[in-house]
Amino acid sequence: MNPIQSILLGLIQGLTEFLPVSSSAHLILLRPILGFGDPDLWFDVLLHGGTLFAVLLFMIPQYHRLWKKPSIIWYVILATIPAGIFGTLFEFSVENQVRNNYGLIAAILIAVGLIFFFIKERGSRYLEEMNWNSALLIGLSQALALIPGVSRSGITLITALLLGFRREDAVFFSFLLSITTIGGAFVKGLMEVKTVGQFSWITILPGFITAFVSGLIACFLLLKIVQNKELKPFGYYRIIFGALCLAYFLT
């Protein structure tokens, strides 16, 4: 891997981690198209670290809400548990079944993109009005993101909006969940990594920095787009990108 490839993978990871377009689908589908192999585990860990620091920084203006309503923290933990359990039990089996089926992943991208056109803000619930059953439902839906193409942020936004949360607070709760989810993946990766492998810091640091910067930009973009346009722009993108990938892999 060279620095250019490192930057490209960091850009893909950072933008797609928070936008509801499925980071796993993009990484799986674009690597063979761009001619990239699977990166070293250490590189994946650093990419997760970059996006983790991005969302932690972006959410600073919202932390006072957690201070005023500490129960939100417990609801975030509760919503994280289902994904943790399902991930532990089924992550590898799902990856083995779906990872190399590029056509299926592209079809899932399109199918979820179509759903985005029918999801609208249905209520005016604030983040402070979160309760245990809403948190659990959002957490259960997040477990579906184990399937490449679904999107963790996308499925949690859909569920939160259907439960009547304001668009902005649906985004904020999704970001809070991403902190625990990405943080868990980051810590898990650190525990599993043994060596830096064939990569040098000069090669992998550009990917980390790019993931951080593009992740921060993606957070701002998601909030602004959802505030103004709901999820439709992402629906268009998923359908177009999924169709192009279908055409590429089926020809």
N, C-alpha and C positions, 0 to 999 in steps of 0.2 A: 504493500500500500504506500502511495506517495501522498504528499501534503494536499494535493488537489482532490484526490479521492477522499481523504480525511475531511476536508472542508465540505464536500458534497454530501457525505453521509451525515455530518453534523448538521447541515442545513435541512436535510430531509427529516432527521430525528427531531430537531428543534421545532420546525413548523408543524409537523404532523402529530407531535405528541399532544398538543393542546387543541388544535383545530379538529373538528369532528369528522375527520377523513380517514382515520385508522393508520397510525404509524406503522403497525406491524405489517399491514397490507402493502404499504408503500415500500418498506424495506425489503419485503419478500419479492415483490413484483419488479422493483427497479434494479435490484442487484444483478439479475441475469441480463436485463436489458442494457445496463451500463457496463456489464462485464466485470462486476465486483464479486469476489468470493466472500464467504462468511468471515467477518472480522474476528480478531482475537477477543477473548472474553474481557480482557483488561480494557480494550477500546470501547466495548459496549458499556462497561462500568463507567468510564469517563463520560460517555455521551449522556447516560442517565444522570450523572453528577451535574453536568451542564444544565440540563432541563430542570433538575431539582432546584438548583440555585436560582434559576430564572423565575420559577413560580413563587419561591419563598420571597424574593425581592418584590415581585409584582403585588403580592398580597399584603404587604406591609400596611397600606392604608386601611385594611379591613381587620387588622388584629385587635383593634380596640373593641370590636363587636364580640370577639371571643372573650375578652376580659369582662365585658358587661354581662355576657350570657355564656358562662363556662359550659353549660350543658351542650352547647353546639359541638364542643370538642368530643364529648362522649358520643354524640350522634355520628360524628365523623368516624370514630373508632368502630362503632356498631356497624356502620355502612361498609367498612373495610373488611370486616370479618368474613362475610360470604365469599368475596373474591379471593381472600386468602385461603379459605378452605377448599374452594373449587380449584384454585390454582395449584395447590399442593397435590390434590387428588388427580386432576385431569389435564394439567398443562402439557405434559409430554405426550399423552395419548392424543389430545386435540392437535398438537403440532404435527405429530407423525401422520395423522389422518388428512390434514388439510394443507400443511406447509408446501408441499410440492404440487398441489392441485391448483395451478395458477388460474385456470378458467373458473373454478368454483369461487376463489377469492375475489376475482373481478366481478362475478355475478352477485356476490354478497355486497360488495361496494355499491353496485347499482340498486339492489333491492332496498338497502337501508336508505340510500339517497332518495328513492321514491317516497319513503315514509316521511322524510323531512318536509315534503310539500303539504302534508296534512297536519303537522304539529303546530299549534298556536298557543299563545299565552291564554290560559283559561281562568286565572285567578289573580289575586294580589297578595299572596302570602309572602312574608318576609323571611329571611334566613332565621331570625329569632323565633319564628313560629314552627320551626322544625320539631317533630316529635319522633318517638321511637319507631312507630310503624312506617312512617314516611321514610325515615333513614334506612330501615331494613329493606323496604321495597326498592329504594335506589341502589342499595348495596347488592341485592339479588340481581338486579338488572345489570350491574357492573360486571358480574361474573360472566355474562354473555360476551364480554369483550375479549375473553380467551380465544374466541373465534376470530382469526384474521379477517379484516374487512368490516367488522361491526363498529369498532371505535369506542373506547372507554368514555371519552368525553361526550361523544354523540349519544350513547345509550343513557348516560346519566342525565344529560340535558333533556332528552325526550321524557324520561320518567319524571323528573322534577317539574317540568312544564305540565304534564298530565295531572300531577298532584296539586296543581294550582299555584306554584311558586312564580313570582315575578321573574322575568327573563334575566335580569341582572343577578338576582340571588340564586337562580338556578346555575348560572355560570360560576358564581363565587363558591357554591357548595361543590361543584364539580372540580374546581381548582383545589379546594381543601382536600378532597378525596385524592387528587393527583399527588399531593404532598406525601400522603401516607403510602400510596401505591408505588410511586417512583422511588420514594425513600426506602421502602421495603426491598425493591429490586436492586437499588444501589448497595444497600447493606448486604443483601444476599450475594451479590456479585463480588463484593470485597472479601467475603468469607470464602468464596469458591476459587477466586483467582490465586494462582500459584506463582506465576512468573509474568513478566511483561512480554514474553515471547519474542517475536521478530520485530516488534515495533520500537521505535525510538521516541523520546519525548518530543523531538522536533517534528516528528510525523503525526503524533496523536494529539498534541496540544491544540493545533488549529481546529481539529474536530470538536474538542471540548469547548473552545471559545466560540466557535460558530454555533454549536448547539445552545449555548447560553444566550447569545445575542438573538438568534432566530427564535428561540423559545420565548424570550421576553416580548419580541415583536408579535409572535403568535397570540400571546395572552391579550395584548392590547387589541389586536385585530378581532379576536373572537368576541370580546366584550362589546366592541363598537358595532360589529356586524349584527350580533344577536339583538342588541338594543334597537337597531334601526330596521333590520330586514328579517328577523327571526332566523330560521335555518335554511331557507330556500337557496341562498347562494351556494351553500355547501352541498345541497342536493344536486344542483346543476353540475358542480365540479365533480362529485362522485360519479354521476352518470356518464359524463364525458370521459373522465379518466378510466373508469371501469370498462367502457365500450372500447376505448383505444387499446387497453391491455388485452381484452378479449380478442380483438382483431389481430393483435401481434402474436399472441400465444396459440391461436387456433389456425393460423395460416402457415 
